[in-house]
Every structure is written in C-alpha cells, then in structure tokens.
Amino acid sequence: MTRHESPTLITNPALFVPTPPFERVSALPQRHTLPGAELMVFQFSNGYGAAVTRQLSRPEESAFEFCVLDCMQPTPQPCFSTTVATSFLSGLSHEGTEGLLMLTERLGLHPRRVKANSSLLDEEF
C-alpha cells in the first residue's frame, strides 16, 4: 500500500453483535423466520411479553403486527386482558410497535408473578 492510499476495511459478518430491533426496549427477542416474515418474541421480567411479526413485503410504516403475551406459562400465550392491547394489532409502524413494547415492559407484575413472590416470602429457608 502506498502512503496515500486509504486502508481497506475487511469485516467478518459473524463478528457483528446483533443490534436490538427496538432500541428503547431493554429485552432482546428470540427471532424466528417465517415465510415472508420475521417473528420476534420478547419476554419481560414483569411476567409479560410480546409477539411482534414484521411482514417483509409491506412498507415499514405498516409492516408490524403485535400481541401481548402471558409469559407465566410454560409456553407464552396471547394475553388480551392488559391495558396495552386487548387483541392482535396489525398494520403498525416501527415506532408504534416500539411504543407498545415499552408499555408492555412497564406493565405491573403479572398476577401469577405477584402470587409466586408472596409465596416465596412465606417460605422458610
């Protein structure tokens, strides 16, 4: 390389750390590939979570679907009893989906998590 040439940066994609799909959400999702879509499953410490689907064929401003999950069961299940969403929501933007994720992450403790915590307090160790 001569003195005036710029160095060439060679990168290995395997060395890149995955970036969060929603920067204002603390949890990183489990990612699943679906035909024409990506499913991201979030689990939060309050006992709730969310399923977010990104439809790859749709424009960014309407590509997302969202559902709150009850993560206090062996397999997370849709949950329609929160103040965040009482049904599946579709046609959402990235920003709208991120807002719903933030609200879900900030929900109070799931009733089963509260019961489990109080049961632990009653135990003698």
C-alpha positions as CSV (number, residue, x, y, z in Angstrom):
1,M,0.0,0.0,0.0
2,T,1.4,3.4,-0.9
3,R,1.4,6.2,1.5
4,H,-1.6,8.0,0.1
5,E,-3.9,5.0,-0.3
6,S,-6.7,4.6,2.2
7,P,-6.7,1.3,4.1
8,T,-9.5,-1.2,3.1
9,L,-11.6,-2.4,6.0
10,I,-12.3,-6.1,5.8
11,T,-15.1,-7.2,8.1
12,N,-16.4,-10.6,9.0
13,P,-20.3,-10.6,9.4
14,A,-20.0,-13.4,12.1
15,L,-18.2,-10.9,14.3
16,F,-21.0,-8.4,14.4
17,V,-23.1,-8.2,17.6
18,P,-26.8,-8.3,16.9
19,T,-28.4,-4.9,17.4
20,P,-31.7,-4.6,19.1
21,P,-34.6,-4.2,16.7
22,F,-36.2,-1.7,19.1
23,E,-33.6,0.4,20.7
24,R,-35.8,1.7,23.5
25,V,-36.7,-1.8,24.7
26,S,-34.3,-3.5,27.1
27,A,-35.1,-7.1,26.2
28,L,-33.6,-8.8,23.1
29,P,-36.1,-11.0,21.3
30,Q,-35.9,-14.6,20.2
31,R,-36.0,-14.4,16.5
32,H,-37.9,-16.8,14.2
33,T,-38.0,-16.8,10.4
34,L,-41.4,-17.3,8.8
35,P,-42.3,-17.4,5.1
36,G,-42.3,-13.7,4.2
37,A,-41.9,-12.5,7.7
38,E,-39.9,-12.4,10.9
39,L,-41.3,-13.2,14.3
40,M,-39.7,-11.7,17.4
41,V,-40.8,-12.9,20.8
42,F,-40.0,-10.7,23.7
43,Q,-40.1,-11.7,27.4
44,F,-40.0,-9.1,30.2
45,S,-39.3,-9.5,33.9
46,N,-42.8,-8.5,34.9
47,G,-44.2,-11.8,33.5
48,Y,-45.5,-10.4,30.2
49,G,-44.0,-10.4,26.8
50,A,-44.9,-9.6,23.2
51,A,-45.0,-11.3,19.8
52,V,-44.0,-8.9,17.0
53,T,-44.2,-10.0,13.4
54,R,-42.6,-8.0,10.7
55,Q,-44.1,-8.6,7.2
56,L,-41.2,-8.3,4.8
57,S,-43.4,-7.5,1.8
58,R,-45.0,-4.5,3.4
59,P,-43.7,-0.9,3.8
60,E,-42.0,-0.1,7.1
61,E,-44.9,2.2,8.2
62,S,-47.4,-0.7,8.2
63,A,-45.3,-3.9,8.4
64,F,-45.7,-4.8,12.0
65,E,-48.2,-7.0,14.0
66,F,-48.3,-7.0,17.8
67,C,-49.7,-9.2,20.5
68,V,-49.1,-9.1,24.3
69,L,-48.0,-12.4,25.7
70,D,-48.6,-14.1,29.1
71,C,-45.1,-15.4,29.8
72,M,-46.0,-17.1,33.1
73,Q,-46.9,-20.3,31.4
74,P,-44.5,-22.9,30.1
75,T,-45.1,-21.6,26.6
76,P,-46.0,-17.9,26.2
77,Q,-49.7,-17.4,25.2
78,P,-51.6,-14.4,23.8
79,C,-53.0,-12.2,26.5
80,F,-55.9,-9.9,25.9
81,S,-56.5,-8.7,29.4
82,T,-53.9,-5.9,29.7
83,T,-54.3,-2.1,29.1
84,V,-51.8,-2.3,26.3
85,A,-53.7,-4.3,23.8
86,T,-56.9,-6.3,24.0
87,S,-56.5,-8.0,20.6
88,F,-53.9,-8.7,17.9
89,L,-52.9,-5.4,16.3
90,S,-51.7,-5.1,12.7
91,G,-50.7,-2.5,10.2
92,L,-48.4,-0.9,12.8
93,S,-45.3,1.2,12.1
94,H,-41.9,0.5,13.7
95,E,-42.4,3.5,16.1
96,G,-45.9,2.4,17.1
97,T,-44.7,-1.1,17.8
98,E,-41.8,0.1,19.8
99,G,-44.2,2.2,21.9
100,L,-46.4,-0.8,22.6
101,L,-43.4,-2.9,23.6
102,M,-42.3,-0.1,26.0
103,L,-45.8,-0.1,27.5
104,T,-45.8,-3.9,27.9
105,E,-42.4,-3.8,29.5
106,R,-43.7,-1.2,32.0
107,L,-46.8,-3.1,33.0
108,G,-47.1,-4.0,36.7
109,L,-46.2,-7.5,37.8
110,H,-48.3,-10.3,36.3
111,P,-50.7,-11.6,39.0
112,R,-49.0,-15.0,38.9
113,R,-45.7,-13.4,39.5
114,V,-47.1,-11.4,42.5
115,K,-48.5,-14.7,43.9
116,A,-45.2,-16.5,43.4
117,N,-43.3,-13.7,45.1
118,S,-45.6,-13.7,48.1
119,S,-45.4,-17.5,48.4
120,L,-41.6,-17.2,48.4
121,L,-41.8,-14.6,51.2
122,D,-43.8,-17.1,53.3
123,E,-41.2,-19.9,52.9
124,E,-38.5,-20.6,55.5
125,F,-35.1,-21.3,54.1
